[in-house]
């Protein structure tokens, strides 16, 4: 193999290698964008779940409070009914 042939083959290999490395770098860049988007979505879901849990906790407290007031009213009505009889 002559020096010119070797240089030509090496240049061809070098060009293909460079294109391959650029494609890999682009792929990593594309994946980084996708991963950032996925991470953002996971954070949004987490925040939504946190808000939901806080809302449910508040509603549960309201229900408990109303149930307690209803029980109190039931006792008061029973006392009034017993006085009327």
FINUKE-371407 format. One record per atom (N, C-alpha, C): x, y, z; residue in one letter; atom name; residue number from 1. Coordinates in Angstrom, 1 decimal. Last residue first. Example, Ala and Ser with C-alpha at 12.3 -4.5 7.8 and 13.67 -1.06 7.14 Angstrom:
ATOM 12.8 -2.2 7.1 S N 2
ATOM 13.7 -1.1 7.1 S CA 2
ATOM 12.9 0.0 7.9 S C 2
ATOM 13.2 -5.7 7.8 A N 1
ATOM 12.3 -4.5 7.8 A CA 1
ATOM 13.2 -3.3 7.8 A C 1
end
This chain:
ATOM -91.4 15.3 76.2 X N 85
ATOM -92.2 14.1 76.5 X CA 85
ATOM -92.7 14.1 77.9 X C 85
ATOM -89.6 17.4 76.1 X N 84
ATOM -91.0 17.6 75.6 X CA 84
ATOM -91.9 16.5 76.1 X C 84
ATOM -87.3 16.4 77.1 X N 83
ATOM -87.9 17.4 77.9 X CA 83
ATOM -89.4 17.6 77.5 X C 83
ATOM -86.6 14.8 74.9 X N 82
ATOM -86.8 14.1 76.2 X CA 82
ATOM -87.5 15.1 77.2 X C 82
ATOM -86.1 16.7 73.0 X N 81
ATOM -87.2 15.7 72.8 X CA 81
ATOM -87.6 15.1 74.1 X C 81
ATOM -83.8 17.9 74.0 X N 80
ATOM -85.0 18.7 73.8 X CA 80
ATOM -86.3 17.7 73.7 X C 80
ATOM -82.0 15.7 73.9 X N 79
ATOM -82.3 16.4 75.2 X CA 79
ATOM -83.6 17.1 75.1 X C 79
ATOM -82.0 15.3 71.1 X N 78
ATOM -82.4 14.3 72.0 X CA 78
ATOM -82.8 14.8 73.3 X C 78
ATOM -80.8 17.8 70.3 X N 77
ATOM -82.2 17.4 69.9 X CA 77
ATOM -82.8 16.3 70.8 X C 77
ATOM -78.3 17.5 71.4 X N 76
ATOM -79.1 18.6 71.8 X CA 76
ATOM -80.6 18.3 71.5 X C 76
ATOM -77.3 15.3 69.9 X N 75
ATOM -77.5 15.2 71.4 X CA 75
ATOM -78.4 16.3 71.9 X C 75
ATOM -77.4 16.4 67.4 X N 74
ATOM -78.2 15.2 67.7 X CA 74
ATOM -78.4 15.1 69.2 X C 74
ATOM -75.4 18.4 67.7 X N 73
ATOM -76.8 18.8 67.5 X CA 73
ATOM -77.8 17.6 67.7 X C 73
ATOM -73.2 16.8 68.0 X N 72
ATOM -73.6 17.7 69.0 X CA 72
ATOM -75.0 18.1 68.9 X C 72
ATOM -73.2 15.6 65.4 X N 71
ATOM -73.3 14.8 66.6 X CA 71
ATOM -73.8 15.6 67.8 X C 71
ATOM -72.7 17.9 63.9 X N 70
ATOM -74.0 17.2 63.8 X CA 70
ATOM -74.2 16.3 65.0 X C 70
ATOM -70.1 18.6 64.8 X N 69
ATOM -71.2 19.5 65.0 X CA 69
ATOM -72.6 18.8 64.9 X C 69
ATOM -68.8 16.3 63.9 X N 68
ATOM -68.7 16.6 65.3 X CA 68
ATOM -69.9 17.6 65.6 X C 68
ATOM -69.1 16.6 61.1 X N 67
ATOM -69.6 15.4 61.8 X CA 67
ATOM -69.7 15.7 63.3 X C 67
ATOM -67.7 19.0 60.7 X N 66
ATOM -69.1 19.0 60.5 X CA 66
ATOM -69.8 17.8 61.2 X C 66
ATOM -65.1 18.1 61.3 X N 65
ATOM -65.7 19.2 62.1 X CA 65
ATOM -67.2 19.2 61.9 X C 65
ATOM -64.8 16.2 59.3 X N 64
ATOM -64.7 15.8 60.7 X CA 64
ATOM -65.3 16.8 61.6 X C 64
ATOM -64.9 17.8 57.1 X N 63
ATOM -65.9 16.8 57.3 X CA 63
ATOM -65.9 16.4 58.7 X C 63
ATOM -62.6 19.4 57.5 X N 62
ATOM -63.9 20.0 57.4 X CA 62
ATOM -65.0 19.0 57.7 X C 62
ATOM -60.6 17.4 57.3 X N 61
ATOM -60.8 18.2 58.6 X CA 61
ATOM -62.1 18.9 58.6 X C 61
ATOM -60.9 16.7 54.7 X N 60
ATOM -61.2 15.7 55.7 X CA 60
ATOM -61.4 16.4 57.1 X C 60
ATOM -60.2 19.1 53.4 X N 59
ATOM -61.6 18.6 53.3 X CA 59
ATOM -61.9 17.6 54.4 X C 59
ATOM -57.4 19.1 54.1 X N 58
ATOM -58.3 20.2 54.5 X CA 58
ATOM -59.8 19.7 54.5 X C 58
ATOM -56.6 16.8 52.8 X N 57
ATOM -56.5 16.9 54.3 X CA 57
ATOM -57.4 18.0 54.8 X C 57
ATOM -57.1 17.4 50.2 X N 56
ATOM -57.9 16.3 50.8 X CA 56
ATOM -57.8 16.4 52.3 X C 56
ATOM -55.2 19.5 49.9 X N 55
ATOM -56.7 19.8 49.7 X CA 55
ATOM -57.5 18.7 50.4 X C 55
ATOM -52.9 18.0 50.2 X N 54
ATOM -53.2 19.1 51.1 X CA 54
ATOM -54.7 19.5 51.1 X C 54
ATOM -53.1 16.2 48.1 X N 53
ATOM -53.0 15.7 49.5 X CA 53
ATOM -53.4 16.8 50.5 X C 53
ATOM -53.0 18.1 45.9 X N 52
ATOM -54.2 17.2 46.1 X CA 52
ATOM -54.2 16.7 47.6 X C 52
ATOM -50.4 19.2 46.2 X N 51
ATOM -51.6 20.0 46.4 X CA 51
ATOM -52.8 19.2 46.6 X C 51
ATOM -49.0 16.8 45.8 X N 50
ATOM -48.8 17.5 47.0 X CA 50
ATOM -50.0 18.4 47.3 X C 50
ATOM -49.7 16.3 43.1 X N 49
ATOM -50.1 15.4 44.2 X CA 49
ATOM -50.0 16.0 45.5 X C 49
ATOM -48.5 18.6 41.9 X N 48
ATOM -50.0 18.3 41.8 X CA 48
ATOM -50.4 17.4 42.9 X C 48
ATOM -45.8 18.1 42.5 X N 47
ATOM -46.5 19.3 43.0 X CA 47
ATOM -48.0 19.1 43.0 X C 47
ATOM -45.5 15.7 40.9 X N 46
ATOM -45.3 15.7 42.4 X CA 46
ATOM -46.0 16.9 43.1 X C 46
ATOM -46.0 16.7 38.4 X N 45
ATOM -46.9 15.7 38.9 X CA 45
ATOM -46.7 15.7 40.5 X C 45
ATOM -43.8 18.5 38.1 X N 44
ATOM -45.2 19.0 38.1 X CA 44
ATOM -46.2 18.0 38.7 X C 44
ATOM -41.7 16.6 38.3 X N 43
ATOM -41.8 17.6 39.3 X CA 43
ATOM -43.2 18.2 39.3 X C 43
ATOM -42.2 15.2 35.9 X N 42
ATOM -42.2 14.5 37.2 X CA 42
ATOM -42.4 15.5 38.4 X C 42
ATOM -41.8 17.2 34.0 X N 41
ATOM -43.1 16.6 34.2 X CA 41
ATOM -43.3 15.9 35.5 X C 41
ATOM -39.1 17.7 34.4 X N 40
ATOM -40.0 18.8 34.7 X CA 40
ATOM -41.4 18.2 34.9 X C 40
ATOM -38.0 15.2 33.6 X N 39
ATOM -37.8 15.7 35.0 X CA 39
ATOM -38.8 16.8 35.3 X C 39
ATOM -38.8 15.3 30.9 X N 38
ATOM -39.3 14.3 31.8 X CA 38
ATOM -39.2 14.7 33.2 X C 38
ATOM -37.2 17.5 30.1 X N 37
ATOM -38.6 17.5 30.0 X CA 37
ATOM -39.3 16.5 30.9 X C 37
ATOM -34.6 16.4 30.5 X N 36
ATOM -35.0 17.6 31.2 X CA 36
ATOM -36.6 17.8 31.2 X C 36
ATOM -34.7 14.3 28.7 X N 35
ATOM -34.6 14.0 30.1 X CA 35
ATOM -35.0 15.2 31.0 X C 35
ATOM -34.8 15.7 26.3 X N 34
ATOM -35.9 14.8 26.7 X CA 34
ATOM -35.9 14.6 28.2 X C 34
ATOM -32.3 17.0 26.4 X N 33
ATOM -33.5 17.8 26.4 X CA 33
ATOM -34.7 17.0 26.8 X C 33
ATOM -30.6 14.8 26.4 X N 32
ATOM -30.6 15.7 27.6 X CA 32
ATOM -31.9 16.6 27.6 X C 32
ATOM -31.1 13.7 23.9 X N 31
ATOM -31.6 13.0 25.1 X CA 31
ATOM -31.6 13.9 26.3 X C 31
ATOM -29.9 15.7 22.3 X N 30
ATOM -31.3 15.4 22.2 X CA 30
ATOM -31.9 14.7 23.4 X C 30
ATOM -27.2 15.3 23.2 X N 29
ATOM -27.9 16.6 23.4 X CA 29
ATOM -29.4 16.4 23.3 X C 29
ATOM -26.8 12.7 22.3 X N 28
ATOM -26.7 13.0 23.8 X CA 28
ATOM -27.4 14.3 24.0 X C 28
ATOM -27.1 13.1 19.6 X N 27
ATOM -28.0 12.2 20.2 X CA 27
ATOM -28.0 12.5 21.7 X C 27
ATOM -24.9 14.8 19.1 X N 26
ATOM -26.2 15.3 18.9 X CA 26
ATOM -27.3 14.4 19.6 X C 26
ATOM -22.8 12.9 19.6 X N 25
ATOM -23.0 14.1 20.5 X CA 25
ATOM -24.4 14.8 20.3 X C 25
ATOM -23.3 11.1 17.6 X N 24
ATOM -23.4 10.7 19.0 X CA 24
ATOM -23.6 11.9 19.9 X C 24
ATOM -22.8 12.7 15.4 X N 23
ATOM -24.1 12.1 15.5 X CA 23
ATOM -24.4 11.7 17.0 X C 23
ATOM -20.1 13.3 15.8 X N 22
ATOM -21.1 14.4 15.8 X CA 22
ATOM -22.5 13.9 16.0 X C 22
ATOM -19.1 10.7 15.5 X N 21
ATOM -19.0 11.4 16.8 X CA 21
ATOM -19.9 12.6 16.9 X C 21
ATOM -19.6 10.3 12.8 X N 20
ATOM -20.2 9.4 13.8 X CA 20
ATOM -20.2 10.1 15.2 X C 20
ATOM -18.0 12.3 11.6 X N 19
ATOM -19.5 12.3 11.5 X CA 19
ATOM -20.2 11.5 12.5 X C 19
ATOM -15.5 11.2 12.4 X N 18
ATOM -15.9 12.6 12.9 X CA 18
ATOM -17.5 12.7 12.7 X C 18
ATOM -15.5 8.8 11.0 X N 17
ATOM -15.4 8.8 12.5 X CA 17
ATOM -15.9 10.2 13.0 X C 17
ATOM -15.5 9.7 8.4 X N 16
ATOM -16.6 8.9 8.9 X CA 16
ATOM -16.6 8.9 10.4 X C 16
ATOM -13.0 11.1 8.4 X N 15
ATOM -14.2 11.8 8.1 X CA 15
ATOM -15.4 11.1 8.6 X C 15
ATOM -11.2 9.0 9.0 X N 14
ATOM -11.3 10.1 9.9 X CA 14
ATOM -12.6 10.9 9.7 X C 14
ATOM -11.6 7.4 6.7 X N 13
ATOM -11.9 6.8 8.0 X CA 13
ATOM -12.1 8.0 9.0 X C 13
ATOM -10.6 9.1 4.8 X N 12
ATOM -12.0 8.6 4.7 X CA 12
ATOM -12.5 8.2 6.0 X C 12
ATOM -8.0 9.4 5.7 X N 11
ATOM -8.8 10.6 5.6 X CA 11
ATOM -10.3 10.2 5.6 X C 11
ATOM -7.1 6.7 5.4 X N 10
ATOM -7.2 7.3 6.7 X CA 10
ATOM -8.1 8.5 6.7 X C 10
ATOM -7.3 6.5 2.6 X N 9
ATOM -8.1 5.6 3.4 X CA 9
ATOM -8.2 6.2 4.9 X C 9
ATOM -5.3 8.4 1.9 X N 8
ATOM -6.7 8.6 1.4 X CA 8
ATOM -7.7 7.7 2.3 X C 8
ATOM -3.0 7.4 3.1 X N 7
ATOM -3.5 8.7 3.5 X CA 7
ATOM -5.0 8.9 3.1 X C 7
ATOM -2.8 5.0 1.6 X N 6
ATOM -3.0 4.9 3.1 X CA 6
ATOM -3.6 6.2 3.6 X C 6
ATOM -2.3 6.1 -0.9 X N 5
ATOM -3.5 5.2 -0.7 X CA 5
ATOM -3.8 5.2 0.8 X C 5
ATOM 0.1 7.4 -0.4 X N 4
ATOM -1.0 8.2 -0.8 X CA 4
ATOM -2.3 7.4 -0.6 X C 4
ATOM 1.8 5.3 0.3 X N 3
ATOM 1.5 6.3 1.3 X CA 3
ATOM 0.3 7.1 0.9 X C 3
ATOM 0.6 2.1 -0.8 X N 2
ATOM 1.4 3.3 -1.0 X CA 2
ATOM 1.0 4.3 0.1 X C 2
ATOM 0.9 -1.2 0.0 X N 1
ATOM 0.0 0.0 0.0 X CA 1
ATOM 0.9 1.2 0.0 X C 1
end
